[in-house]
């Protein structure tokens, strides 16, 4: 499947660029350009065109502003800090649980949230490894990544998560 940008580039190079070059190189526009311009002019004279165009432009601007405001409000950073706090809580719980497998669902929830935020985390297959060797690695992951997230060191948290990927891969 081709990306939209590929299609846009193809349309631009196949249609728009030759028409523009035709306008630049000649004093009289080519017949294709006249036909296209006449069609666009006739289309703009339709009574439904202006309200429809304004509606679509407003929709695009609204979606863009929504995206921009979500980026600027800092909610993603707050989600990362909350995840770091959850990771540290579950690391502490793992230390004192007699049967750490009781916390698997909550730990897996932390892992899924981390993946949604763009941080590497082990998948559910990690719980199929020997519990005596995997739970210390999980605790180490939760401590290191959770502390960095809580303290808002997001890039360092991502680096530590990627480093722990090799540790988990070696145990499989």
OpenMM code with the backbone's topology and positions (N, CA, C; nanometers):
from openmm import Vec3, app, unit

residues = "UNK UNK UNK UNK UNK UNK UNK UNK UNK UNK UNK UNK UNK UNK UNK UNK UNK UNK UNK UNK UNK UNK UNK UNK UNK UNK UNK UNK UNK UNK UNK UNK UNK UNK UNK UNK UNK UNK UNK UNK UNK UNK UNK UNK UNK UNK UNK UNK UNK UNK UNK UNK UNK UNK UNK UNK UNK UNK UNK UNK UNK UNK UNK UNK UNK UNK UNK UNK UNK UNK UNK UNK UNK UNK UNK UNK UNK UNK UNK UNK UNK UNK UNK UNK UNK UNK UNK UNK UNK UNK UNK UNK UNK UNK UNK UNK UNK UNK UNK UNK UNK UNK UNK UNK UNK UNK UNK UNK UNK UNK UNK UNK UNK UNK UNK UNK UNK UNK UNK UNK UNK UNK UNK UNK UNK UNK UNK UNK UNK UNK UNK UNK UNK UNK UNK UNK UNK UNK UNK UNK UNK UNK UNK UNK UNK UNK UNK UNK UNK UNK UNK UNK UNK UNK UNK UNK UNK UNK UNK UNK UNK UNK UNK UNK UNK UNK UNK UNK UNK UNK UNK UNK".split()
positions = [
    Vec3(0.0844, -0.1184, 0.0000),
    Vec3(0.0000, 0.0000, 0.0000),
    Vec3(0.0886, 0.1243, 0.0000),
    Vec3(0.0611, 0.2130, -0.0899),
    Vec3(0.1413, 0.3334, -0.0990),
    Vec3(0.0886, 0.4392, -0.0034),
    Vec3(0.1785, 0.5226, 0.0428),
    Vec3(0.1400, 0.6309, 0.1318),
    Vec3(0.0737, 0.7431, 0.0528),
    Vec3(-0.0014, 0.8241, 0.1249),
    Vec3(-0.0687, 0.9371, 0.0622),
    Vec3(0.0330, 1.0350, 0.0044),
    Vec3(0.1451, 1.0518, 0.0739),
    Vec3(0.2459, 1.1455, 0.0237),
    Vec3(0.2999, 1.1003, -0.1122),
    Vec3(0.3082, 0.9709, -0.1340),
    Vec3(0.3534, 0.9204, -0.2630),
    Vec3(0.2535, 0.9575, -0.3717),
    Vec3(0.1257, 0.9422, -0.3416),
    Vec3(0.0229, 0.9787, -0.4389),
    Vec3(0.0254, 1.1287, -0.4674),
    Vec3(0.0413, 1.2092, -0.3639),
    Vec3(0.0446, 1.3539, -0.3833),
    Vec3(0.1627, 1.3929, -0.4705),
    Vec3(0.2797, 1.3342, -0.4433),
    Vec3(0.3972, 1.3631, -0.5262),
    Vec3(0.3741, 1.3229, -0.6711),
    Vec3(0.3114, 1.2060, -0.6914),
    Vec3(0.2860, 1.1586, -0.8269),
    Vec3(0.1919, 1.2546, -0.8987),
    Vec3(0.0842, 1.2953, -0.8314),
    Vec3(-0.0113, 1.3878, -0.8935),
    Vec3(0.0563, 1.5205, -0.9233),
    Vec3(0.1375, 1.5679, -0.8292),
    Vec3(0.2060, 1.6960, -0.8505),
    Vec3(0.2989, 1.6884, -0.9702),
    Vec3(0.3790, 1.5819, -0.9788),
    Vec3(0.4763, 1.5738, -1.0886),
    Vec3(0.4087, 1.5441, -1.2218),
    Vec3(0.2964, 1.4741, -1.2200),
    Vec3(0.2315, 1.4371, -1.3459),
    Vec3(0.1371, 1.5444, -1.3973),
    Vec3(0.0764, 1.6215, -1.3093),
    Vec3(-0.0273, 1.7144, -1.3541),
    Vec3(0.0097, 1.8603, -1.3265),
    Vec3(0.0381, 1.8913, -1.2012),
    Vec3(0.0565, 2.0307, -1.1617),
    Vec3(0.1857, 2.0881, -1.2188),
    Vec3(0.2942, 2.0153, -1.2082),
    Vec3(0.4229, 2.0672, -1.2554),
    Vec3(0.4214, 2.0976, -1.4056),
    Vec3(0.3727, 2.0084, -1.4930),
    Vec3(0.3709, 2.0431, -1.6362),
    Vec3(0.2833, 2.1645, -1.6676),
    Vec3(0.1710, 2.1779, -1.5968),
    Vec3(0.0841, 2.2931, -1.6208),
    Vec3(0.1551, 2.4211, -1.5795),
    Vec3(0.2216, 2.4184, -1.4626),
    Vec3(0.2950, 2.5366, -1.4158),
    Vec3(0.4079, 2.5711, -1.5118),
    Vec3(0.4787, 2.4700, -1.5589),
    Vec3(0.5870, 2.4952, -1.6551),
    Vec3(0.5298, 2.5535, -1.7834),
    Vec3(0.4131, 2.5063, -1.8233),
    Vec3(0.3479, 2.5609, -1.9430),
    Vec3(0.3135, 2.7069, -1.9263),
    Vec3(0.2680, 2.7466, -1.8072),
    Vec3(0.2388, 2.8875, -1.7816),
    Vec3(0.3656, 2.9714, -1.7841),
    Vec3(0.4722, 2.9177, -1.7305),
    Vec3(0.5968, 2.9929, -1.7217),
    Vec3(0.6616, 3.0079, -1.8589),
    Vec3(0.6624, 2.9021, -1.9402),
    Vec3(0.7348, 2.9015, -2.0669),
    Vec3(0.6613, 2.9711, -2.1810),
    Vec3(0.5325, 2.9855, -2.1726),
    Vec3(0.4587, 3.0450, -2.2840),
    Vec3(0.3797, 3.1656, -2.2358),
    Vec3(0.3518, 3.2507, -2.3307),
    Vec3(0.2693, 3.3663, -2.2966),
    Vec3(0.1230, 3.3263, -2.2927),
    Vec3(0.0873, 3.2273, -2.3693),
    Vec3(-0.0511, 3.1808, -2.3736),
    Vec3(-0.0566, 3.0430, -2.3064),
    Vec3(-0.1424, 3.0248, -2.2064),
    Vec3(-0.1478, 2.8962, -2.1375),
    Vec3(-0.1928, 2.7836, -2.2309),
    Vec3(-0.1460, 2.6633, -2.2052),
    Vec3(-0.1870, 2.5507, -2.2896),
    Vec3(-0.3364, 2.5206, -2.2718),
    Vec3(-0.3927, 2.4463, -2.3650),
    Vec3(-0.5358, 2.4151, -2.3627),
    Vec3(-0.5750, 2.3361, -2.2376),
    Vec3(-0.4885, 2.2500, -2.1904),
    Vec3(-0.5189, 2.1723, -2.0692),
    Vec3(-0.5374, 2.2654, -1.9514),
    Vec3(-0.4509, 2.3629, -1.9377),
    Vec3(-0.4604, 2.4578, -1.8274),
    Vec3(-0.5887, 2.5396, -1.8388),
    Vec3(-0.6248, 2.5804, -1.9627),
    Vec3(-0.7496, 2.6544, -1.9819),
    Vec3(-0.8699, 2.5713, -1.9390),
    Vec3(-0.8686, 2.4458, -1.9737),
    Vec3(-0.9788, 2.3570, -1.9374),
    Vec3(-0.9881, 2.3415, -1.7867),
    Vec3(-0.8736, 2.3222, -1.7218),
    Vec3(-0.8724, 2.3057, -1.5760),
    Vec3(-0.9182, 2.4333, -1.5073),
    Vec3(-0.8684, 2.5470, -1.5508),
    Vec3(-0.9071, 2.6747, -1.4904),
    Vec3(-1.0546, 2.7047, -1.5127),
    Vec3(-1.1067, 2.6722, -1.6315),
    Vec3(-1.2486, 2.6932, -1.6580),
    Vec3(-1.3325, 2.6049, -1.5681),
    Vec3(-1.2920, 2.4797, -1.5505),
    Vec3(-1.3653, 2.3894, -1.4620),
    Vec3(-1.3661, 2.4428, -1.3188),
    Vec3(-1.2504, 2.4875, -1.2695),
    Vec3(-1.2423, 2.5394, -1.1321),
    Vec3(-1.3263, 2.6663, -1.1162),
    Vec3(-1.3258, 2.7520, -1.2173),
    Vec3(-1.4065, 2.8737, -1.2116),
    Vec3(-1.5550, 2.8395, -1.2103),
    Vec3(-1.5973, 2.7488, -1.2981),
    Vec3(-1.7379, 2.7070, -1.3013),
    Vec3(-1.7792, 2.6414, -1.1696),
    Vec3(-1.6890, 2.5640, -1.1141),
    Vec3(-1.7178, 2.4978, -0.9860),
    Vec3(-1.7353, 2.6011, -0.8741),
    Vec3(-1.6541, 2.7036, -0.8758),
    Vec3(-1.6632, 2.8052, -0.7703),
    Vec3(-1.7905, 2.8873, -0.7814),
    Vec3(-1.8537, 2.8864, -0.8954),
    Vec3(-1.9782, 2.9612, -0.9141),
    Vec3(-2.1011, 2.8828, -0.8684),
    Vec3(-2.0863, 2.7556, -0.8384),
    Vec3(-2.1997, 2.6762, -0.7908),
    Vec3(-2.2428, 2.7278, -0.6535),
    Vec3(-2.3737, 2.7307, -0.6257),
    Vec3(-2.4195, 2.7864, -0.4981),
    Vec3(-2.3793, 2.7038, -0.3752),
    Vec3(-2.3577, 2.5764, -0.3890),
    Vec3(-2.3230, 2.4900, -0.2757),
    Vec3(-2.1729, 2.4890, -0.2473),
    Vec3(-2.0917, 2.5417, -0.3383),
    Vec3(-1.9467, 2.5257, -0.3264),
    Vec3(-1.8878, 2.6025, -0.2080),
    Vec3(-1.9233, 2.7288, -0.1926),
    Vec3(-1.8642, 2.8101, -0.0857),
    Vec3(-1.8986, 2.7576, 0.0536),
    Vec3(-2.0256, 2.7273, 0.0835),
    Vec3(-2.0536, 2.6714, 0.2173),
    Vec3(-1.9819, 2.5384, 0.2419),
    Vec3(-1.9752, 2.4555, 0.1390),
    Vec3(-1.9067, 2.3267, 0.1540),
    Vec3(-1.7575, 2.3472, 0.1764),
    Vec3(-1.6977, 2.4362, 0.0992),
    Vec3(-1.5539, 2.4634, 0.1149),
    Vec3(-1.5254, 2.5214, 0.2532),
    Vec3(-1.6090, 2.6154, 0.2988),
    Vec3(-1.5893, 2.6723, 0.4328),
    Vec3(-1.6034, 2.5670, 0.5419),
    Vec3(-1.7015, 2.4786, 0.5247),
    Vec3(-1.7193, 2.3712, 0.6222),
    Vec3(-1.5965, 2.2802, 0.6272),
    Vec3(-1.5465, 2.2385, 0.5118),
    Vec3(-1.4306, 2.1494, 0.5077),
    Vec3(-1.3051, 2.2183, 0.5611),
    Vec3(-1.2874, 2.3445, 0.5278),
    Vec3(-1.1721, 2.4185, 0.5796),
    Vec3(-1.1817, 2.4306, 0.7313),
    Vec3(-1.3021, 2.4613, 0.7817),
    Vec3(-1.3220, 2.4688, 0.9264),
    Vec3(-1.2965, 2.3363, 0.9952),
    Vec3(-1.3380, 2.2275, 0.9318),
    Vec3(-1.3138, 2.0953, 0.9882),
    Vec3(-1.1646, 2.0655, 0.9972),
    Vec3(-1.0915, 2.0939, 0.8925),
    Vec3(-0.9467, 2.0694, 0.8915),
    Vec3(-0.8770, 2.1568, 0.9957),
    Vec3(-0.9141, 2.2840, 1.0016),
    Vec3(-0.8528, 2.3738, 1.1000),
    Vec3(-0.8850, 2.3276, 1.2418),
    Vec3(-1.0074, 2.2839, 1.2657),
    Vec3(-1.0452, 2.2337, 1.3976),
    Vec3(-0.9667, 2.1104, 1.4376),
    Vec3(-0.9499, 2.0172, 1.3450),
    Vec3(-0.8712, 1.8974, 1.3748),
    Vec3(-0.7254, 1.9319, 1.4016),
    Vec3(-0.6727, 2.0243, 1.3241),
    Vec3(-0.5339, 2.0650, 1.3443),
    Vec3(-0.5169, 2.1327, 1.4803),
    Vec3(-0.6095, 2.2215, 1.5155),
    Vec3(-0.6014, 2.2889, 1.6456),
    Vec3(-0.6160, 2.1901, 1.7617),
    Vec3(-0.7039, 2.0923, 1.7455),
    Vec3(-0.7189, 1.9900, 1.8493),
    Vec3(-0.5874, 1.9161, 1.8698),
    Vec3(-0.5238, 1.8758, 1.7605),
    Vec3(-0.3948, 1.8063, 1.7699),
    Vec3(-0.2912, 1.8955, 1.8368),
    Vec3(-0.2847, 2.0220, 1.7954),
    Vec3(-0.1868, 2.1147, 1.8498),
    Vec3(-0.2084, 2.1373, 1.9997),
    Vec3(-0.3321, 2.1580, 2.0393),
    Vec3(-0.3609, 2.1817, 2.1814),
    Vec3(-0.3321, 2.0586, 2.2665),
    Vec3(-0.3559, 1.9395, 2.2120),
    Vec3(-0.3215, 1.8176, 2.2864),
    Vec3(-0.1707, 1.8069, 2.3065),
    Vec3(-0.0950, 1.8492, 2.2069),
    Vec3(0.0511, 1.8468, 2.2199),
    Vec3(0.0992, 1.9479, 2.3234),
    Vec3(0.0335, 2.0630, 2.3284),
    Vec3(0.0803, 2.1700, 2.4147),
    Vec3(0.0321, 2.1593, 2.5589),
    Vec3(-0.0706, 2.0799, 2.5860),
    Vec3(-0.1259, 2.0798, 2.7215),
    Vec3(-0.0460, 1.9960, 2.8213),
    Vec3(0.0469, 1.9161, 2.7757),
    Vec3(0.1336, 1.8422, 2.8672),
    Vec3(0.0717, 1.7171, 2.9255),
    Vec3(-0.0421, 1.6755, 2.8753),
    Vec3(-0.1078, 1.5578, 2.9319),
    Vec3(-0.0258, 1.4310, 2.9074),
    Vec3(0.0458, 1.4249, 2.7981),
    Vec3(0.1288, 1.3060, 2.7703),
    Vec3(0.2384, 1.2936, 2.8754),
    Vec3(0.2999, 1.4040, 2.9126),
    Vec3(0.4034, 1.4009, 3.0166),
    Vec3(0.3434, 1.3582, 3.1503),
    Vec3(0.2229, 1.4056, 3.1793),
    Vec3(0.1577, 1.3660, 3.3042),
    Vec3(0.1265, 1.2166, 3.3052),
    Vec3(0.0871, 1.1628, 3.1898),
    Vec3(0.0619, 1.0186, 3.1802),
    Vec3(0.1904, 0.9390, 3.2047),
    Vec3(0.3010, 0.9882, 3.1530),
    Vec3(0.4288, 0.9196, 3.1734),
    Vec3(0.4690, 0.9213, 3.3213),
    Vec3(0.4492, 1.0346, 3.3871),
    Vec3(0.4826, 1.0444, 3.5296),
    Vec3(0.3944, 0.9496, 3.6097),
    Vec3(0.2655, 0.9436, 3.5772),
    Vec3(0.1738, 0.8527, 3.6472),
    Vec3(0.2148, 0.7075, 3.6246),
    Vec3(0.2585, 0.6743, 3.5030),
    Vec3(0.3066, 0.5390, 3.4752),
    Vec3(0.4303, 0.5087, 3.5590),
    Vec3(0.5214, 0.6046, 3.5700),
    Vec3(0.6407, 0.5842, 3.6527),
    Vec3(0.6039, 0.5572, 3.7977),
    Vec3(0.5064, 0.6292, 3.8511),
    Vec3(0.4614, 0.6045, 3.9878),
    Vec3(0.4010, 0.4652, 4.0017),
    Vec3(0.3188, 0.4248, 3.9036),
    Vec3(0.2605, 0.2903, 3.9073),
    Vec3(0.3685, 0.1828, 3.9018),
    Vec3(0.4686, 0.2032, 3.8173),
    Vec3(0.5772, 0.1053, 3.8072),
    Vec3(0.6502, 0.0907, 3.9401),
    Vec3(0.6765, 0.2007, 4.0056),
    Vec3(0.7465, 0.1947, 4.1338),
    Vec3(0.6601, 0.1283, 4.2413),
    Vec3(0.5307, 0.1524, 4.2382),
    Vec3(0.4404, 0.0867, 4.3342),
    Vec3(0.4427, -0.0642, 4.3137),
    Vec3(0.4335, -0.1069, 4.1876),
    Vec3(0.4307, -0.2516, 4.1625),
    Vec3(0.5665, -0.3160, 4.1858),
    Vec3(0.6731, -0.2440, 4.1655),
    Vec3(0.8052, -0.2988, 4.1999),
    Vec3(0.8126, -0.3218, 4.3491),
    Vec3(0.7622, -0.2290, 4.4275),
    Vec3(0.7617, -0.2420, 4.5734),
    Vec3(0.6735, -0.3596, 4.6172),
    Vec3(0.5586, -0.3750, 4.5522),
    Vec3(0.4689, -0.4874, 4.5837),
    Vec3(0.5353, -0.6217, 4.5526),
    Vec3(0.6073, -0.6282, 4.4399),
    Vec3(0.6740, -0.7538, 4.4017),
    Vec3(0.7765, -0.7959, 4.5058),
    Vec3(0.8378, -0.7000, 4.5696),
    Vec3(0.9405, -0.7290, 4.6687),
    Vec3(0.8835, -0.8074, 4.7874),
    Vec3(0.7580, -0.7804, 4.8222),
    Vec3(0.7004, -0.8396, 4.9424),
    Vec3(0.5961, -0.9476, 4.9164),
    Vec3(0.5638, -0.9739, 4.7913),
    Vec3(0.4660, -1.0787, 4.7614),
    Vec3(0.5312, -1.2171, 4.7713),
    Vec3(0.4598, -1.3120, 4.8344),
    Vec3(0.5095, -1.4503, 4.8390),
    Vec3(0.4965, -1.5154, 4.7018),
    Vec3(0.3874, -1.4854, 4.6332),
    Vec3(0.3650, -1.5388, 4.4991),
    Vec3(0.3553, -1.4216, 4.4013),
    Vec3(0.4663, -1.3855, 4.3357),
    Vec3(0.4647, -1.2683, 4.2474),
    Vec3(0.3711, -1.2820, 4.1278),
    Vec3(0.3329, -1.4056, 4.0932),
    Vec3(0.2457, -1.4229, 3.9763),
    Vec3(0.1074, -1.3618, 3.9990),
    Vec3(0.0723, -1.3308, 4.1233),
    Vec3(-0.0565, -1.2662, 4.1506),
    Vec3(-0.0600, -1.1241, 4.0950),
    Vec3(0.0537, -1.0660, 4.0761),
    Vec3(0.0612, -0.9286, 4.0254),
    Vec3(0.0821, -0.9230, 3.8743),
    Vec3(0.0784, -1.0363, 3.8059),
    Vec3(0.1061, -1.0389, 3.6618),
    Vec3(0.0137, -0.9473, 3.5819),
    Vec3(-0.1146, -0.9449, 3.6150),
    Vec3(-0.2095, -0.8627, 3.5395),
    Vec3(-0.1766, -0.7141, 3.5544),
    Vec3(-0.1457, -0.6717, 3.6764),
    Vec3(-0.1138, -0.5308, 3.6986),
    Vec3(0.0187, -0.4926, 3.6314),
    Vec3(0.1148, -0.5818, 3.6379),
    Vec3(0.2448, -0.5553, 3.5735),
    Vec3(0.2270, -0.5503, 3.4220),
    Vec3(0.1463, -0.6424, 3.3684),
    Vec3(0.1207, -0.6424, 3.2246),
    Vec3(0.0495, -0.5139, 3.1834),
    Vec3(-0.0374, -0.4634, 3.2686),
    Vec3(-0.1041, -0.3363, 3.2412),
    Vec3(-0.0019, -0.2226, 3.2325),
    Vec3(0.0970, -0.2231, 3.3222),
    Vec3(0.2038, -0.1227, 3.3152),
    Vec3(0.2817, -0.1357, 3.1850),
    Vec3(0.3083, -0.2593, 3.1446),
    Vec3(0.3830, -0.2822, 3.0212),
    Vec3(0.3050, -0.2320, 2.8991),
    Vec3(0.1741, -0.2580, 2.8955),
    Vec3(0.0917, -0.2144, 2.7826),
    Vec3(0.0867, -0.0618, 2.7769),
    Vec3(0.0720, 0.0014, 2.8934),
    Vec3(0.0702, 0.1479, 2.8975),
    Vec3(0.2034, 0.2046, 2.8502),
    Vec3(0.3126, 0.1415, 2.8894),
    Vec3(0.4450, 0.1875, 2.8460),
    Vec3(0.4573, 0.1783, 2.6941),
    Vec3(0.4094, 0.0696, 2.6364),
    Vec3(0.4155, 0.0560, 2.4907),
    Vec3(0.3327, 0.1641, 2.4222),
    Vec3(0.2165, 0.1971, 2.4785),
    Vec3(0.1327, 0.3018, 2.4196),
    Vec3(0.2019, 0.4376, 2.4245),
    Vec3(0.2878, 0.4572, 2.5234),
    Vec3(0.3592, 0.5837, 2.5365),
    Vec3(0.4923, 0.5833, 2.4616),
    Vec3(0.5204, 0.4756, 2.3878),
    Vec3(0.6404, 0.4714, 2.3047),
    Vec3(0.7645, 0.4211, 2.3764),
    Vec3(0.7465, 0.3507, 2.4875),
    Vec3(0.8589, 0.2976, 2.5643),
    Vec3(0.8581, 0.1461, 2.5481),
    Vec3(0.9744, 0.0875, 2.5211),
    Vec3(0.9795, -0.0573, 2.5059),
    Vec3(0.9426, -0.1234, 2.6369),
    Vec3(0.8655, -0.2314, 2.6278),
    Vec3(0.8297, -0.3114, 2.7448),
    Vec3(0.8156, -0.4560, 2.7001),
    Vec3(0.8456, -0.5506, 2.7896),
    Vec3(0.8299, -0.6914, 2.7525),
    Vec3(0.6830, -0.7249, 2.7275),
    Vec3(0.6601, -0.8286, 2.6500),
    Vec3(0.5228, -0.8704, 2.6263),
    Vec3(0.4843, -0.9814, 2.7237),
    Vec3(0.3663, -1.0419, 2.7037),
    Vec3(0.3153, -1.1417, 2.7991),
    Vec3(0.3986, -1.2696, 2.8033),
    Vec3(0.4815, -1.2925, 2.7040),
    Vec3(0.5655, -1.4130, 2.7036),
    Vec3(0.6700, -1.4109, 2.8145),
    Vec3(0.6937, -1.2944, 2.8731),
    Vec3(0.7932, -1.2838, 2.9789),
    Vec3(0.7526, -1.3671, 3.1009),
    Vec3(0.6217, -1.3865, 3.1197),
    Vec3(0.5743, -1.4614, 3.2353),
    Vec3(0.5848, -1.6120, 3.2151),
    Vec3(0.6250, -1.6557, 3.0962),
    Vec3(0.6469, -1.7976, 3.0692),
    Vec3(0.7884, -1.8413, 3.1077),
    Vec3(0.8749, -1.7459, 3.1378),
    Vec3(1.0130, -1.7740, 3.1773),
    Vec3(1.0137, -1.8155, 3.3237),
    Vec3(1.1196, -1.8831, 3.3653),
    Vec3(1.1347, -1.9268, 3.5038),
    Vec3(1.1151, -1.8083, 3.5998),
    Vec3(1.0194, -1.8179, 3.6931),
    Vec3(0.9894, -1.7052, 3.7830),
    Vec3(1.1088, -1.6597, 3.8669),
    Vec3(1.1976, -1.7514, 3.9040),
    Vec3(1.3122, -1.7128, 3.9868),
    Vec3(1.4097, -1.6217, 3.9130),
    Vec3(1.4134, -1.6314, 3.7815),
    Vec3(1.5061, -1.5465, 3.7061),
    Vec3(1.4384, -1.4249, 3.6444),
    Vec3(1.3081, -1.4346, 3.6160),
    Vec3(1.2425, -1.3251, 3.5461),
    Vec3(1.1940, -1.2153, 3.6407),
    Vec3(1.1488, -1.2496, 3.7602),
    Vec3(1.0949, -1.1454, 3.8480),
    Vec3(1.2011, -1.0472, 3.8967),
    Vec3(1.3239, -1.0886, 3.9221),
    Vec3(1.4265, -0.9870, 3.9510),
    Vec3(1.4512, -0.8929, 3.8326),
    Vec3(1.4444, -0.9464, 3.7103),
    Vec3(1.4609, -0.8609, 3.5919),
    Vec3(1.3433, -0.7652, 3.5779),
    Vec3(1.2220, -0.8137, 3.6052),
    Vec3(1.1041, -0.7270, 3.5983),
    Vec3(1.1143, -0.6177, 3.7036),
    Vec3(1.1551, -0.6534, 3.8245),
    Vec3(1.1709, -0.5537, 3.9302),
    Vec3(1.2756, -0.4489, 3.8910),
    Vec3(1.3843, -0.4948, 3.8318),
    Vec3(1.4896, -0.4036, 3.7873),
    Vec3(1.4351, -0.3083, 3.6795),
    Vec3(1.3605, -0.3633, 3.5837),
    Vec3(1.2990, -0.2822, 3.4777),
    Vec3(1.2048, -0.1791, 3.5387),
    Vec3(1.1158, -0.2250, 3.6272),
    Vec3(1.0186, -0.1344, 3.6874),
    Vec3(1.0871, -0.0250, 3.7690),
    Vec3(1.1937, -0.0610, 3.8417),
    Vec3(1.2645, 0.0383, 3.9226),
    Vec3(1.3332, 0.1424, 3.8350),
    Vec3(1.4118, 0.0964, 3.7402),
    Vec3(1.4904, 0.1890, 3.6574),
    Vec3(1.4015, 0.2783, 3.5704),
    Vec3(1.3126, 0.2166, 3.4944),
    Vec3(1.2278, 0.2933, 3.4033),
    Vec3(1.1276, 0.3779, 3.4824),
    Vec3(1.0699, 0.3206, 3.5882),
    Vec3(0.9737, 0.3945, 3.6698),
    Vec3(1.0336, 0.5174, 3.7352),
    Vec3(1.1553, 0.5043, 3.7859),
    Vec3(1.2214, 0.6195, 3.8486),
    Vec3(1.2479, 0.7295, 3.7471),
    Vec3(1.2951, 0.6926, 3.6299),
    Vec3(1.3219, 0.7931, 3.5271),
    Vec3(1.1936, 0.8615, 3.4803),
    Vec3(1.0857, 0.7851, 3.4660),
    Vec3(0.9596, 0.8449, 3.4247),
    Vec3(0.9048, 0.9385, 3.5335),
    Vec3(0.9120, 0.8938, 3.6586),
    Vec3(0.8610, 0.9761, 3.7689),
    Vec3(0.9358, 1.1083, 3.7773),
    Vec3(1.0663, 1.1039, 3.7500),
    Vec3(1.1489, 1.2252, 3.7583),
    Vec3(1.1524, 1.3041, 3.6271),
    Vec3(1.0668, 1.2652, 3.5313),
    Vec3(1.0514, 1.3336, 3.4023),
    Vec3(1.1761, 1.3281, 3.3136),
    Vec3(1.2518, 1.2216, 3.3246),
    Vec3(1.3665, 1.1987, 3.2360),
    Vec3(1.3230, 1.0957, 3.1310),
    Vec3(1.2394, 1.1415, 3.0372),
    Vec3(1.1735, 1.0494, 2.9462),
    Vec3(1.2703, 0.9825, 2.8486),
    Vec3(1.3653, 1.0567, 2.7957),
    Vec3(1.4579, 0.9955, 2.6996),
    Vec3(1.5472, 0.8926, 2.7684),
    Vec3(1.5879, 0.9205, 2.8907),
    Vec3(1.6696, 0.8245, 2.9659),
    Vec3(1.5879, 0.6989, 2.9976),
    Vec3(1.4593, 0.7160, 3.0268),
    Vec3(1.3722, 0.6006, 3.0533),
    Vec3(1.3633, 0.5117, 2.9293),
    Vec3(1.3512, 0.5736, 2.8122),
    Vec3(1.3458, 0.4952, 2.6888),
    Vec3(1.4772, 0.4204, 2.6656),
    Vec3(1.5898, 0.4855, 2.6962),
    Vec3(1.7199, 0.4197, 2.6803),
    Vec3(1.7323, 0.3002, 2.7739),
    Vec3(1.6938, 0.3177, 2.8993),
    Vec3(1.7021, 0.2070, 2.9952),
    Vec3(1.6094, 0.0927, 2.9566),
    Vec3(1.4936, 0.1253, 2.9042),
    Vec3(1.4005, 0.0210, 2.8607),
    Vec3(1.4608, -0.0590, 2.7457),
    Vec3(1.5248, 0.0083, 2.6512),
    Vec3(1.5869, -0.0629, 2.5394),
    Vec3(1.7047, -0.1480, 2.5856),
    Vec3(1.7790, -0.0988, 2.6861),
    Vec3(1.8898, -0.1787, 2.7385),
    Vec3(1.8384, -0.3066, 2.8031),
    Vec3(1.7260, -0.2978, 2.8712),
    Vec3(1.6721, -0.4170, 2.9382),
    Vec3(1.6149, -0.5161, 2.8376),
    Vec3(1.5889, -0.4721, 2.7167),
    Vec3(1.5373, -0.5615, 2.6123),
    Vec3(1.6336, -0.6775, 2.5886),
    Vec3(1.7624, -0.6497, 2.5861),
    Vec3(1.8619, -0.7549, 2.5661),
    Vec3(1.8627, -0.8535, 2.6819),
    Vec3(1.8436, -0.8052, 2.8038),
    Vec3(1.8397, -0.8940, 2.9194),
    Vec3(1.7233, -0.9913, 2.9097),
    Vec3(1.6064, -0.9393, 2.8733),
    Vec3(1.4896, -1.0253, 2.8613),
    Vec3(1.5055, -1.1233, 2.7453),
    Vec3(1.5668, -1.0805, 2.6372),
    Vec3(1.5863, -1.1678, 2.5212),
    Vec3(1.6824, -1.2808, 2.5528),
    Vec3(1.7786, -1.2558, 2.6400),
    Vec3(1.8761, -1.3600, 2.6744),
    Vec3(1.8148, -1.4706, 2.7601),
    Vec3(1.7059, -1.4432, 2.8263),
    Vec3(1.6422, -1.5425, 2.9137),
    Vec3(1.5408, -1.6291, 2.8399),
    Vec3(1.5097, -1.5956, 2.7176),
    Vec3(1.4081, -1.6752, 2.6449),
    Vec3(1.4662, -1.7977, 2.5868),
] * unit.nanometer
topology = app.Topology()
chain = topology.addChain("A")
for resn in residues:
    res = topology.addResidue(resn, chain)
    for name in ("N", "CA", "C"):
        topology.addAtom(name, app.Element.getBySymbol(name[0]), res)
